[in-house]
């Protein structure tokens, strides 16, 4: 078991007792900009490693470890030693790792306490840590040693960056011996002493944002930053106490922890521990999910991605004019160009998603500054979709082919086997994925709506015409009559990949599905081979490559299901949307601390037993678009949408029977904050109270 913490660009992954193994090429450590600034950290008391009693890391930036040291104790028996030391480690991330180690003498007589702390810093790149790519040469210079009462590890990399790890302690160590701090004290009965450590990573002398020097001041400042951020967010409370205190609160804290703060605004990194960096697709979907919670996340995401939008053709990084990146890394290998992630652009869906989320963000916020600032980037994204890069064979579909670099599968299901023919072989590339065509459709219709509000009917009509043509082609080429569902993709021969997948639900979310076929897709995805009771599977259990324990071929993904549920509601299937939402919330309650993982296994739910979803063992926890799920599901249950033309929030609530009330406080929409309550009456209809005249029922707006 490991314990992970994150704050801004800092990530710490340790053993369950808070330590890091020495002398090993372990993936654990303190990371900054994809580099392992602390790779070993051992605490010894009187020559031995303390025994872990408990660990608490419910918040993603602070952790506490309770340990004990007992001479001659026998664990698991009734015989205990007389000389017992209580050891408590409390830590958080701010400008680096800050830790307080407290030792209490719980014996009835004085005890000599010798504390030893040993450190190592490997400065390995994340890609080397994960055995993806090794550093091919030795660093230009590497050293370690005592300096000004502490330790400094230093490495001058081949990229010319001087990376340092500065370690200091209060009170100062009695002895610094090599890479070890040593302190000795004699403690009387019930006497206590503590040490405070600071482990600060820097690149060329610069590091994370400065934090107060004193330990208590630094944690107070960090807690204040959390409070300030959460005060800017919409507050949801419901008639379900377990939902409020569990999933909603947990998801809000997880999302805040996953944010990086850039000059362009907050950006939700993908997931802890190994993907706590900007991903294009993940950030855009998380930004969309949280429009009704904190629209600044979508703004910051769009601005950062626009700043890296492709300008040239680069076969190694897969950059193309107008393209949005897939993944951004900032370590030595990326800087040297030995990996393509500087950034890497190998994603077929991030570019239309950028234009889609841009349109939705402007609709939700009424932010004309954002509209003027990023419209050129959105237009370049649409040009990429329509041009020779997104549609190289000019058949009207955005597709991707084999580039021989990083990713064979370049949709959100990016594992190699996720697009396969019934015989199990990889489907022929290039492939046009079902969901990607929906994203293009939604992007064009969304931006057309904004052009119309802006008075540009010519551009609005042109985009709507292109969207209609795409929809007609899509219905003709993707519909599988026998399955009553859309195909997963068209392969390189323009043949359907005949898998029934959750991707088809994205056609409802985007609105590209026809009204006639929309209902059929709902029924197909709710059939037993697709719906598990914990959510919709990624792949039908009838398809030959189905595996409920796989990454994408039968598992359940919360973010995927949140989009599907909103798609169901869009086509009028509110009960089915509520069923999926309820299943996701039920699943969330059953994970430790109500913390949703990236995905879980796709086994069928058995209501005869008290069970929960089966873990996918290497799932990211927390993960941004999983944490964003609950906020999009609440928006779906409330039927919330923004009508930019009338500057009103449109709602059409359909709460499930177990949820009687939802209170919404300080919802940020357009240029105001709205507070209102939705209550389901015993008759099953819904009352709406509050909103200061800016909240309207959907039917009232439709008839206005």
N, C-alpha and C positions, 0 to 999 in steps of 0.2 A: 504494500500500500504506500502511496505517496501523498504528500500534501503540497498543494500548489497555491501560490499567491500572485497577485498582479496589481500593479498600479502604473498607469500610463504606459511607458515603453519598457518597464521593468517586470520581469517574470522570475519567480523563485519556485523551484521544484525540489523537494527534499524527501528523505525517508520519513516514516511516520513519527519518528521521535525528534524530527527537526534537523537531523544531521545529514552530512554529505559524505559518501565513502572516500577514503584517502587512497591514493596510489592506484586508482582504477580509471578506466575510460568509461565512466558512467555517464548517462545522459542527464543525470540530476545536476542542478546547479543554479546559480544566479545569472540570469541572462539580461543583456542590454543590447539592443540592435543586433539580435541574432548571434551574439557572442557570449561564451561561457566565462564570465568574469570571476566567478568563484566556483571551483569544481570539487573542492574538498573542504570539509569543516567538521571537526571532531571535538566533542566536549568530554573531558574525563575528570572525574572527581576521585581523589585519592587513588589514582592510577587505573580506575575502571570506568567503563561506560555506564551511566545511570540507566535504570530500568524505567521504561515508559509505563505510566499508569493511565493517562488519558490525554487526548489531543482535541482541541476545539479550533476549527477554522471555518465556522459558518459564514463569516464575512470573508470576502475574497482578497482582502488586503492586510488582514491581521490574523495572527494565530497564537494560541497558548498551548504549551506542553507541560504537563505535570509529571515529574519523574521522582524517583527515590534512589538513594544510595544506602545500602545496608551491608555492613561487614558481617559476613557469616550467615546471612539470611538464606533460608531454603524456600524457594518459591513453590507454591502449591501444597505446602504443609502448614501445620500449626506452629512450627518453630520459627521464631523471628529473632532478629538480632537486637541487642540492646542499643547499639550505636546506629541511629537512623538519621539520615539527612533528607530533608525535603528540598527538591530542586524544581524551580519553576522557570521556564523559558517563555518570554512574551516578546513577540516580534511583529513588525509591520514593514511595509515598503513605502518609502517616500522619495528621497533623493538617492536612496540605495537601500540596503538592508539595515534596519535598526533593530537591535535586540537587547533585552535586559535579562540577565541571568541572576536569579535570586537563590540563595542557599540558606536554609533554616536548620539549626541544630535541634532536632526533636528528642535528643537524649537528655538524661537527667544529670549529666556531668559534662565538663568541657571536652571538646573534640577538635583536633587539628584537621583543618580542611585545606587540601591542596587542589586547586582548580587549574586545569591545563586546557588551552584552546589551540588547536592546530588547524592551519589553513593551507589550501592549494588553489592556484589559479592557472588553468590550462589555456585560456583564451582560444578555445576551439570554436570554429564556425559551426552554426547549427546544422549545416549540411554534412559536415564531417562527423558531428556528434551522432547524427541519425544514419550514419554509414551510407549517405547518398553520394558524397564526393569528399575525398581527402584533400587536405592542403598539400600541394605537390612539392613544396619546398619548405625549408626551415625559415623561421622568421629572420629578419635582418638583425634583430637584437632582442634578447629576452633576459630579464634579471629579476631578482627578488631580494628582499633584505630589509632590516630595520631602518627606519627613517623617522626622525623627529618623534620618538616615543611610540611609534607604531610600525606597521609593515606596509611595504609597497611592492606589489607585483607589477611588472611592466613588460610590454611586448611592442616592438616596432614591427608592424606587419609589412608584407610585401606590397600592400596597397598604400604604404606611406603613412598610415594612421598609427599614432602612438596610443596604445590602450593601457590604462592603468587601473589597478584595484588598490585603493587606499583603505587600510584597516587601522582603526584607532580604538582605544578602550579607556573608559573612566571607571575607577581610578586607573592610572597608568599601571601596566604590568610590573610586578617585582623584577621579572627577568624576561627578556626576549631572547630566545634561543633558537636560531634558525628561523623557521616559520611557525614558532610556537610562542604563545603568551603563557606565563606562569604566575600564579598568585597563591600565596599561602596565608591563612588566617587561623587564629585559635578562637573558636566560638564557644561562649558559655551556654548553659541550658536555655533554650528558646531564643537564643541570639541569632540575628539575621544579618547577612550582608549581601550586596548586589553589585554586579558589574554591568556596564552599558557599552555596547559595541556599535560601531558604525562601519559598514562595508560599502564604499562609494566607488562605482565604476565611472570612468571618464574616457572620452575619445579626444585626443589632442587638448586635454585640459578642460573640456566641456562635458557636462553630464546632464542628468535629469534636472528638472526644475528645482531650484534651491528650496531647502526646508529649514526650519529653525534648528539651531544647534543642539539644544537640550532635548532629551528623549521625550519628556512629558509635553513640552511645547510642540514638538513635531507631530506627535499623535493627535494632539488637540487640533492642530492646523489641518491635518488630514481628515479628521472627522468633520471639521467645519466645511471643508471642500465638498464632502459627500452631502452634508445637509443643504448647502447652497445649491448644489446641482438638483437634488431631489425636490427642492422648493420650486424649481422651474418646470417640474413635470406635473402632468395631470394626476390627480389622486382618485383612484377608483376604490369604492367600498361596496360591499354587497350584503345580502342576507345570509351568505355563507361565511362563517367565521374562519373555517379551515381554508377556504379559497383566499380570503383577504390576508390572513396571517401567514399562509403558506406560499402558494404559487405566485400571487401578485407581488408580495413583499420580496420574496426570494428573487424573482425575475428582475425586479427593479434594481436590486443590489448587484445582481450578476451583470446586467447591462452596463451599469455605471463602472463596474470593475473592468469590463472589457474595453472601455473607451480609451483611445489615445487622443491627446489634445494637440492639434496642429494649428498653425495660424489661420488655416481655412475653416477651423471648427472641429467639433468632436467627430471621431471616426470609430465605429464599432469593429474592433479586431475580431477575427473569426472564432477562436476558441483556445482555451487553456488545456494543456500546456504548450503544445508544439506549433500551434497555428495562431498565436497571439500577435498577428501582424495584419496589415490591411489586405483583404481579398476583395476584388471588385464585386463579384456576384453576391457574396455573403453580406458585404456592407450595404449594398443596394436593397436587398430583400429585408435586412434588419431595419434599414431606414424607412422602408415602406411600412413594415409592420408597426413601427412606433410613431407614425405620423399623429395618431391620436393620443400619444403619451408625451413625446417631446420632439417636435418637428425640427429642432436644431440638429438632431442626429442626421436626418436626411439632407439638410442643407450642407453640413460639414462634409458628409460623404460625397455629395455631388461636386462640391468645390475641389476637394482633393483629387478626385478622379479626373475632373476636367483639366487640372494642372498637369496630369500625366498622360493626357489623351495622345494617342499615337500621331506622329508627324511624318514618319518615313517608313520605308520597307526594310525590315531587318529579319532575315530568315531565322537567326539564332534565337532572338527574343520573341519572334512572331509579331513584332510591332508592325502595324499598318496605319496609314492615315485615317484618323477618325476612330480607331479602335480603343476600347477601354481595357485596362489591364486586368489580369487574373490575380496576380500575387506580387507583392512588393517585399523584398528582403533587403537588409541593409548591412549585412556582414561582409567579411573580407572577401569571400569567394564571389559574392555578387558584385562588389566594387571592382574586383579584378576581371570580371567578365567570364569567370570559369563556370558559373552557372548563369542561366538566362534571366534570373529573377531580379532584374535591376530597373524596372519591373519586367515580369514575364506576361505576355499578352495571350497565352493559349487558352482562350475561352470564347465560345461562340455566342454565349447568351448575355454576357455582361454589357455589350454595346447596345442592343435593343433595350435591355433593362434600364440602362442609364437614361435613355430618352423617355421610357415609361415612367420611371420614378421622378424624373424632372417634371413631367407634366402633372403628376399627382401631387407633388410637393407644392407647385405653384397654385394649383386648384385649392389645396387645403389651407395654405397660408395667405393667399392673395399677395404674395411678395413680388411686386413688380421689379424691384431691384434685382432679385434672383432671376426673374424672367429675362430681363435685358442682359444681365451678365452671362448667363449660361445658355441662352438660346443658340448662339453660334456653335457651341459644343454639341448641343442636342441635334442641330441640323447636320453637323459633320458625322454624328453617330448614325443618323438615318441615311446619309449618303454612303457610309460604309456598308450598311445593310443592303442598299439597292445596287451598289456598284460592283465592280469586278472582284473586290476582296471578300465581301460577304456573300455574294452570289456569282461565283466565277463562271458558271455555265449559263447564266442569265435565264434561268427557268422560273424566276419569281420567288424562289425560296432561299432563305439564309441557310448555309450549310458549312460544314468543315470537312477537311480531308486530312490525310496522314501527312504530317510535316517531318516526322522522324526525330523530333526533339523530346518533348516532355510528356505530353498528354495524348493518348490515343482517343479517349473519350473526352469531349470538350464541352458537354453540357453539365448540368448540376450533378448528374450521376456520372462522375468522372472516373470510376474504376474501370479497368480494361474490359471486363466481361459484362458490363452493364448494357451493352447493345450487342445482342447476339441473335442469330437465326435459330429456328427450332432445333437444328441439329447440334447446337452448342458452339458452332464456329462463329468467330467475329463477323458481324455484318460488314458488307463491303462499303468502303468509303469512296467518295464523300457522302456524308449523311445529313439529311434535313430533319431535325428533331421536331416533334409535334409541338412541344411547349415553346420553342423558339419562334415559330411562325406566329403563335399567339402573342408573344411579347412584341413582335414587330407590329402586329395589328393594333394592339392596345397603345403602343407608342404613337402611331400615326393618328389614331382617333383622338387620343388625349391632347396631342399638340394641336390638332385641328380645332378642338374645342377652345383652346387658348387663343389661337389666331382669330377665331370668330369673336371672342370677347374683346380682343384687341382691335377689332374692326377690319381685319384683313380677310375678307371673304374669299378672295381668289386662292390664297394659300390653303385656307381651311377646306375649300371644295376640292382642291387638288389632292390633299392628303386623304380626305374621306373617299374619294374615288379610288385611290390606290388601295386603301384598306378594303373596300368592297370587292375589288378584283382579287385581292389576296384571299379573302374569305371564300369566294366562289371556287378558286383553284383548290383551296384547302379542303373544302367539302367534297369535291370531286375525287381528290387523290388520296386523302388520309382516312376516309370513312371505311370501316370494315363492317359490311352488312351482316355477316355471320356472327360477329362478336358484339354487334350493337355498340361499337366503341371506335375511337380513333386509333390508328396504328401508332406505334412508338416513334416511327421514323420512316422516311423513304431512303433506301440505300443507294449505293453508287450506280445501280442500274435502274433507279426510280421505281423499284419494287417496294412494297410495304414490308416493314419489319413487323410481323403480325402479333407482337406481344401486347397483351392488355396490361397497362402500367398506370401508376398514379400520375404520370405525366399528362395523361388525357384530362385529368381534372384541372390542369393549368389552362386548358382551352376554355374552360368555363370561367376561370378567374379573369382571364384576359378579355373574354367576350367574343372571341372569334367563332365559337361554336354556334351553329344555327339553333333557333328555338326548338325545332323538331328534334334535333339530335341531342340537345342539352339534357332533356329529361331522360333519354336512353342512357347517356353517360352516367348520370346520377345513379340510375338503377344498376348499371353494370358495376360501378365502383362499390356499391353497397352490397353486392352479392358476396356469398361466403368465401369464395376463392380470393377476394380482394379485401374485404373488411374483416378485421380481426377481433373487433370489440375494444381494442386499444387504439384504433386508427386504421387508415387505409394502407395496405401493403404497397411497396414499390413495384411489385411484380406479382401477377396472378400465380396462385399455387398450382394451376393447371399447366403452366408453361414449363417446358423441359429443363430450363436452367434455374428454376425456382430453388431457393435455399433460404429458409427463414433466418439463418445465422450469418448470412452474407451482408456485405456493406450496402449493396443496392438491389439485389435480386430477391427481395422478399421481406426486407426489414421494414420498419415503420419510422418515419422521420416527422417530428413535430412541425417543423416549418412547412414541409410539403403539405401536411394535413391542414394547417391553418389557411393556406392558399386555396386548397380544395374546398374547405368549408365556406369561405367567402364566395367562391365560384358557385357552389350549390345555392347559396342565398341569392346571388345575383340572378339566377334563373328561376327563382320563386320556390325553391325546395328548402324552406326554412326549417322544417322538422328534421330533415336529414342533416342540414348544417348544424343544428343544435345537438344532434346525436354525435357527430364527430367531435364537436367542441366539448361536449360532456365527457366523451371517452378520453380526450387529451387531458382534461382537467383531472379526471379520475386517475389517469396514469401518473400525472405529475404529483399528486398527493402521496403516491406510494413509493416514490424515490426518496432516498435520504435527504432530509432538509428541504423537501419539495423542490429539489434542484433538477431541472430537466436536462438529460444528456442530449448529445447530438442525435442519437437514434437508439432504438431498441430492437430486439429480435421480433420477427413477425409471426410468432406462434399464436394460435387461436386462444382467445380468452375463455377460461372455463369458470362459469359463474357458480359451479357447485362448491368450489374451494375458495378460500381466502388467498388470493394470489396477486401478483403484480407482474408487469412486463419483465421479460427476461433481458438481462443486461447484454449489450454488445460490449465486449470486454475492453476495447481500445477506443471507446467513444470519448470525444472531448466533453469535459464537464468543468465549468459551464461553457456554453456555446451561444453565440450571439443570436442567430435566428431561431434557436430553440427558446431562449429567454424572451425573444420578441413575440413568441406564439400567443401567449395569454392576452397581450394587448390587441392583437389583431382579432382574436376570437371574441373579446369583449366588444370590439367594434362591429363584428359580424352579428352578434346576438342583439345589439342595439340598432342594427341597420343604419349605422352612421355614415354619411357622406357629405361632402362639402359642395354647395351650389355657389360657385364663384359669381355667377351673373346676378343672383339675388342677395349675395352675402349672407346666406343663411345656412345653418347646419340642418341637414335633412336627416330625420331618423325614422325608422320603421321597425320598432322592437318586436322580437319574438323570443322571449325568455323561455327556457325549458322549465318543466314543472318543479324541479328542485331549486330553482332560483327565483325568488319572489321579488327581489329588488336590486337595482344597481344605482348607486349614487355617483355622479360624475362632478368633480370639483376642479375648477380652474383649467378647463379644457382650452388649449390654445388653438384657435381657428380664426383665420383672417387676421384682423388687427385687434382682437379682443380675447377675453377669457370668459368662458361660459360655465355656469354651474346649474345642474338640473338633476332631477330624480326620475327614474322609470320604475313603475311598480306594476306587477302582474296581479290582476284581481282574481278572486275566486272563480269568476266566470271565464277566465282565460284571456280577457282582453287586457290592454295596457294603458295606464295613465301616465302622462308626462307632466311634471311640475317644474317650473322654473325656466331659465333660459333667456330671460329678459327680451322676449320677442324675437330672438335670433335663432330659435329652435323651431322647426316646423315638421309636421308629419309628411311623409313622402307623398301621399295622395293629395294633400292640400297644395303642395308645391306643384305637383303635376297638373292640377286643374287651374293653377293661377295664370 
